């Protein structure tokens, strides 16, 4: 039972972080209540790899 409660709390925390990221740093705005969290999320988003134009052609199905 404890495992289920901890798993549900973990899911809620992760989903809350995703919603906070989409609402503020993803759009380039600062988070009003916790600006340090927005800065950390922005740094993590800048460090993440992205798909460039040349890789897009490789992923398309022919």
N, C-alpha and C positions, 0 to 999 in steps of 0.2 A: 504494500500500500504506500509506503514511504517513497519507493522508487517512482511510482506513478505521479505522486504529488510533486516530487523534484523534477521529473521530466516535463510536467505541465508548466511549472514555474519557469524552467529554462526556455521552453517554447514561447511563453509570454514575454520574457525579457528580450529574446532574439527578435521577435516580431515587433516589439516596441522600438528597438534600435533601428530596424529597417524602416519603420514608419517615420521615425525622427530623421533618418538620413534622407529619405525621399522628400520630406517636407521642407528641409532647410539646406543642408550642404550641397545636395545634388543640384539645386537651383541657384547656388551661389550666394545664399543668404546666411546670416549668422543666426545661431540659435539664441533666443532671448533669455532663457533661464540658465543654461549651462554652456557658455561660449567655448569653454575648454573642450567639451565633448564634440562640438561642431568642428573645431579646429583639428582634433584628432581624426575625426571621420573624413575631413577634407584631405588630410595628409595621406590617409589610407587609400582614398579614392584616386589620388594623383599617382600613387605608387603602383596601383593595379595595372596589369597589362591590358591593352586594348587591341582590337583587330583593326589593322590598317586597310587601306583600299586594295592593296595587292593581295592580301589574305582573303578578302571577301570573294574574289573570283575563284579561289581554290575551294571554298566551301559550297559554292553553288552546285546543285545537282544538274547534270546534263542529260 
